[in-house]
Amino acid sequence: MQLNQHLKLNVCDCGHLHLTYRSVTIHFEKEEFLNYAELVGQMATRVSDSANIRQTMALANIKSTSCY
C-alpha cells in the first residue's frame, strides 16, 4: 500500500500509538495495534484473493451493511 497524506501513525510519549486515517483516529497500546494490523492484513488478503466480495464477507463472518 502506498502511504499518503491521509494515513499517519504517531507514537505518543506515553507509549500509545495513534493511527489516523483522514478524520478518524484510533488509539492503541502496542499489542492492540499489532493484533489489529494482523487482522486487517488477513481481511485484505481475503478480499484481494476473492473474485466475489460477497463470498469474502461470508468467509470473514461479516454482516452486510449499507453505505451511508
DSSP file (Angstrom, degrees, kcal/mol; ACC not computed):
  #  RESIDUE AA STRUCTURE BP1 BP2  ACC     N-H-->O    O-->H-N    N-H-->O    O-->H-N    TCO  KAPPA ALPHA  PHI   PSI    X-CA   Y-CA   Z-CA
    1    1 A M              0   0    0      0, 0.0     2,-0.5     0, 0.0     0, 0.0   0.000 360.0 360.0 360.0 132.2    0.0    0.0    0.0
    2    2 A Q        -     0   0    0      1,-0.0     2,-0.2     0, 0.0     0, 0.0  -0.695 360.0-132.7 -80.8 123.3    1.3    3.4   -0.9
    3    3 A L        +     0   0    0     -2,-0.5     2,-0.2     2,-0.1     5,-0.0  -0.478  32.1 175.5 -74.6 146.9    1.3    5.7    2.1
    4    4 A N    >   -     0   0    0     -2,-0.2     3,-1.4     3,-0.1    -1,-0.0  -0.771  48.3 -79.3-140.5-173.7   -0.2    9.1    1.6
    5    5 A Q  T 3  S+     0   0    0      1,-0.3    -2,-0.1    -2,-0.2    17,-0.0   0.634 120.3  62.9 -68.1 -13.7   -1.1   12.3    3.5
    6    6 A H  T 3  S+     0   0    0     15,-0.1    16,-2.4     1,-0.1     2,-0.5   0.619  94.8  67.4 -86.3 -13.4   -4.3   10.7    4.8
    7    7 A L  E <   +A   21   0A   0     -3,-1.4     2,-0.3    14,-0.2    14,-0.2  -0.934  59.4 163.8-116.8 124.8   -2.6    8.0    6.8
    8    8 A K  E     -A   20   0A   0     12,-2.8    12,-3.0    -2,-0.5     2,-0.4  -0.990  20.9-164.4-138.4 146.1   -0.4    8.7    9.8
    9    9 A L  E     -A   19   0A   0     -2,-0.3     2,-0.4    10,-0.2    10,-0.2  -0.975  17.0-178.3-129.4 117.9    0.9    6.6   12.7
   10   10 A N  E     -A   18   0A   0      8,-2.3     8,-2.9    -2,-0.4     2,-0.6  -0.901  20.1-144.8-117.4 144.9    2.2    8.5   15.7
   11   11 A V  E     -A   17   0A   0     -2,-0.4     6,-0.2     6,-0.2     2,-0.1  -0.949  21.8-143.3-108.4 121.0    3.8    7.2   18.9
   12   12 A C    >   -     0   0    0      4,-3.0     3,-2.0    -2,-0.6     0, 0.0  -0.367  24.7-110.8 -78.5 158.6    2.9    9.3   22.0
   13   13 A D  T 3  S+     0   0    0      1,-0.3    -1,-0.1     2,-0.1    -2,-0.0   0.784 120.3  60.5 -58.2 -27.5    5.3   10.0   24.8
   14   14 A C  T 3  S-     0   0    0      2,-0.1    -1,-0.3     1,-0.0     3,-0.1   0.542 122.0-108.1 -78.5  -6.8    3.1    7.7   26.9
   15   15 A G  S <  S+     0   0    0     -3,-2.0    15,-0.3     1,-0.3     2,-0.1   0.336  75.9 131.7  97.8  -6.5    3.8    4.8   24.5
   16   16 A H        -     0   0    0     13,-0.1    -4,-3.0    -5,-0.1     2,-0.4  -0.464  52.1-130.7 -77.8 152.6    0.4    4.6   22.9
   17   17 A L  E     -AB  11  28A   0     11,-2.8    11,-3.0    -6,-0.2     2,-0.6  -0.853  12.6-158.0-103.8 139.4    0.0    4.5   19.1
   18   18 A H  E     -AB  10  27A   0     -8,-2.9    -8,-2.3    -2,-0.4     2,-0.6  -0.945   5.6-166.9-121.3 108.3   -2.3    6.8   17.3
   19   19 A L  E     -AB   9  26A   0      7,-2.6     7,-2.9    -2,-0.6     2,-0.5  -0.856   9.7-172.4 -97.8 118.4   -3.4    5.6   13.9
   20   20 A T  E     +AB   8  25A   0    -12,-3.0   -12,-2.8    -2,-0.6     2,-0.4  -0.949  13.9 176.2-117.6 128.4   -5.1    8.4   11.9
   21   21 A Y  E >   -AB   7  24A   0      3,-2.7     3,-2.2    -2,-0.5     2,-0.3  -0.963  68.5 -51.4-129.0 114.6   -6.8    7.9    8.5
   22   22 A R  T 3  S-     0   0    0    -16,-2.4   -14,-0.0    -2,-0.4     0, 0.0  -0.429 125.2 -15.1  55.8-116.4   -8.5   11.0    7.2
   23   23 A S  T 3  S+     0   0    0     -2,-0.3     2,-0.5    -3,-0.1    -1,-0.3   0.352 119.4  90.6 -98.9   7.0  -10.7   12.3   10.1
   24   24 A V  E <   -B   21   0A   0     -3,-2.2    -3,-2.7     2,-0.0     2,-0.4  -0.893  50.9-174.3-109.4 129.1  -10.6    9.1   12.2
   25   25 A T  E     -B   20   0A   0     -2,-0.5     2,-0.4    -5,-0.2    -5,-0.2  -0.985   4.4-165.8-121.5 130.1   -8.0    8.4   14.9
   26   26 A I  E     -B   19   0A   0     -7,-2.9    -7,-2.6    -2,-0.4     2,-0.5  -0.954  11.5-146.3-114.7 132.5   -7.8    5.1   16.7
   27   27 A H  E     +B   18   0A   0     -2,-0.4     2,-0.3    -9,-0.2    -9,-0.2  -0.844  24.5 173.6-102.8 131.3   -5.7    4.9   19.9
   28   28 A F  E     -B   17   0A   0    -11,-3.0   -11,-2.8    -2,-0.5     2,-0.3  -0.924  33.7-129.0-132.7 153.9   -3.9    1.7   20.6
   29   29 A E     >  -     0   0    0     -2,-0.3     4,-2.5   -13,-0.2     5,-0.2  -0.657  49.7 -99.5 -86.3 162.8   -1.4    0.1   23.0
   30   30 A K  H  > S+     0   0    0     -2,-0.3     4,-2.3   -15,-0.3     5,-0.2   0.902 122.8  46.3 -54.8 -49.0    1.4   -1.6   21.1
   31   31 A E  H  > S+     0   0    0      1,-0.2     4,-2.2     2,-0.2    -1,-0.2   0.881 112.1  51.9 -64.3 -38.5    0.0   -5.1   21.5
   32   32 A E  H  > S+     0   0    0      2,-0.2     4,-2.6     1,-0.2    -1,-0.2   0.919 109.9  49.5 -62.0 -43.7   -3.5   -4.0   20.4
   33   33 A F  H  X S+     0   0    0     -4,-2.5     4,-2.9     1,-0.2    -2,-0.2   0.919 110.0  50.2 -62.9 -43.7   -2.1   -2.3   17.3
   34   34 A L  H  X S+     0   0    0     -4,-2.3     4,-2.0    -5,-0.2    -1,-0.2   0.904 112.4  47.2 -63.0 -41.2   -0.1   -5.3   16.3
   35   35 A N  H  X S+     0   0    0     -4,-2.2     4,-2.3     2,-0.2    -2,-0.2   0.927 113.3  48.9 -63.5 -45.3   -3.2   -7.5   16.7
   36   36 A Y  H  X S+     0   0    0     -4,-2.6     4,-2.7     1,-0.2     5,-0.2   0.923 110.6  50.3 -59.9 -46.7   -5.4   -5.0   14.7
   37   37 A A  H  X S+     0   0    0     -4,-2.9     4,-2.1     1,-0.2    -1,-0.2   0.889 110.4  50.2 -61.7 -40.1   -2.8   -4.8   12.0
   38   38 A E  H  X S+     0   0    0     -4,-2.0     4,-2.0    -5,-0.2    -1,-0.2   0.925 112.1  46.9 -64.4 -44.4   -2.6   -8.6   11.7
   39   39 A L  H  X S+     0   0    0     -4,-2.3     4,-2.3     2,-0.2    -2,-0.2   0.904 112.1  49.2 -65.9 -41.7   -6.4   -9.0   11.5
   40   40 A V  H  X S+     0   0    0     -4,-2.7     4,-2.5     1,-0.2    -1,-0.2   0.893 110.1  53.0 -64.3 -38.5   -6.7   -6.2    8.9
   41   41 A G  H  X S+     0   0    0     -4,-2.1     4,-2.0    -5,-0.2    -2,-0.2   0.894 108.3  49.8 -62.0 -40.4   -4.0   -7.8    6.9
   42   42 A Q  H  X S+     0   0    0     -4,-2.0     4,-2.0     2,-0.2    -2,-0.2   0.912 112.0  47.7 -64.8 -42.4   -5.9  -11.2    6.9
   43   43 A M  H  X S+     0   0    0     -4,-2.3     4,-2.3     1,-0.2    -2,-0.2   0.900 110.2  52.4 -65.4 -39.6   -9.1   -9.5    5.8
   44   44 A A  H  X S+     0   0    0     -4,-2.5     4,-2.7     1,-0.2     5,-0.2   0.890 107.9  51.9 -63.3 -39.1   -7.2   -7.6    3.0
   45   45 A T  H  X S+     0   0    0     -4,-2.0     4,-2.1     2,-0.2    -1,-0.2   0.917 109.1  49.8 -62.9 -43.5   -5.8  -10.9    1.8
   46   46 A R  H  X S+     0   0    0     -4,-2.0     4,-0.7     1,-0.2    -2,-0.2   0.911 113.1  46.6 -61.8 -42.1   -9.2  -12.5    1.7
   47   47 A V  H >< S+     0   0    0     -4,-2.3     3,-0.7     1,-0.2    -2,-0.2   0.929 114.3  46.0 -67.0 -44.8  -10.6   -9.5   -0.3
   48   48 A S  H 3< S+     0   0    0     -4,-2.7    -1,-0.2     1,-0.2    -2,-0.2   0.809 114.7  48.0 -70.5 -28.2   -7.7   -9.4   -2.8
   49   49 A D  H 3< S+     0   0    0     -4,-2.1     2,-0.4    -5,-0.2    -1,-0.2   0.555  99.1  85.9 -85.7  -8.2   -7.8  -13.2   -3.3
   50   50 A S    <<  -     0   0    0     -3,-0.7     3,-0.1    -4,-0.7    -4,-0.0  -0.772  56.0-163.9-102.5 136.7  -11.5  -13.3   -3.8
   51   51 A A  S    S+     0   0    0     -2,-0.4     2,-0.5     1,-0.2    -1,-0.1   0.665  87.1  50.9 -82.9 -17.6  -13.3  -12.8   -7.1
   52   52 A N     >  -     0   0    0      1,-0.1     4,-1.8     2,-0.0     3,-0.3  -0.957  66.1-160.7-128.3 114.0  -16.6  -12.2   -5.3
   53   53 A I  H  > S+     0   0    0     -2,-0.5     4,-2.3     1,-0.2     5,-0.2   0.830  93.1  58.7 -63.7 -33.3  -16.8   -9.8   -2.4
   54   54 A R  H  > S+     0   0    0      2,-0.2     4,-1.9     1,-0.2    -1,-0.2   0.905 106.0  49.0 -62.1 -40.9  -20.0  -11.4   -1.0
   55   55 A Q  H  > S+     0   0    0     -3,-0.3     4,-2.2     1,-0.2    -1,-0.2   0.907 110.1  51.8 -64.3 -40.9  -18.1  -14.7   -0.7
   56   56 A T  H  X S+     0   0    0     -4,-1.8     4,-2.1     1,-0.2    -2,-0.2   0.902 107.2  52.6 -62.0 -41.6  -15.3  -13.0    1.1
   57   57 A M  H  <>S+     0   0    0     -4,-2.3     5,-2.7     1,-0.2     4,-0.4   0.892 109.1  49.9 -62.0 -39.3  -17.7  -11.4    3.5
   58   58 A A  H ><5S+     0   0    0     -4,-1.9     3,-1.0     1,-0.2    -1,-0.2   0.903 109.8  50.7 -66.4 -41.0  -19.2  -14.8    4.3
   59   59 A L  H 3<5S+     0   0    0     -4,-2.2    -1,-0.2     1,-0.2    -2,-0.2   0.866 112.7  46.0 -63.7 -36.0  -15.7  -16.3    4.9
   60   60 A A  T 3<5S-     0   0    0     -4,-2.1    -1,-0.2    -5,-0.2    -2,-0.2   0.453 110.5-123.4 -87.0  -0.6  -14.9  -13.4    7.3
   61   61 A N  T < 5 +     0   0    0     -3,-1.0     2,-0.4    -4,-0.4    -3,-0.2   0.905  57.4 155.3  58.5  43.2  -18.2  -13.8    9.1
   62   62 A I      < -     0   0    0     -5,-2.7     2,-0.3    -6,-0.1    -1,-0.2  -0.855  41.1-129.6-103.1 134.7  -19.0  -10.1    8.3
   63   63 A K        -     0   0    0     -2,-0.4     2,-0.2     1,-0.1    -5,-0.0  -0.611  29.4-107.8 -81.4 143.6  -22.6   -9.0    8.2
   64   64 A S        -     0   0    0     -2,-0.3     2,-0.3   -10,-0.0    -1,-0.1  -0.477  41.8-175.2 -69.2 137.4  -23.6   -7.0    5.1
   65   65 A T        -     0   0    0     -2,-0.2     2,-0.4    -3,-0.0    -3,-0.0  -0.881  23.8-113.2-129.6 163.9  -24.2   -3.3    5.8
   66   66 A S        -     0   0    0     -2,-0.3     2,-0.1     1,-0.0     0, 0.0  -0.784  29.6-119.4 -97.1 141.2  -25.4   -0.4    3.8
   67   67 A C              0   0    0     -2,-0.4    -1,-0.0     1,-0.1     0, 0.0  -0.444 360.0 360.0 -71.2 151.1  -23.2    2.5    2.9
   68   68 A Y              0   0    0     -2,-0.1    -1,-0.1     0, 0.0    -2,-0.0   0.389 360.0 360.0-117.3 360.0  -24.2    5.9    4.1
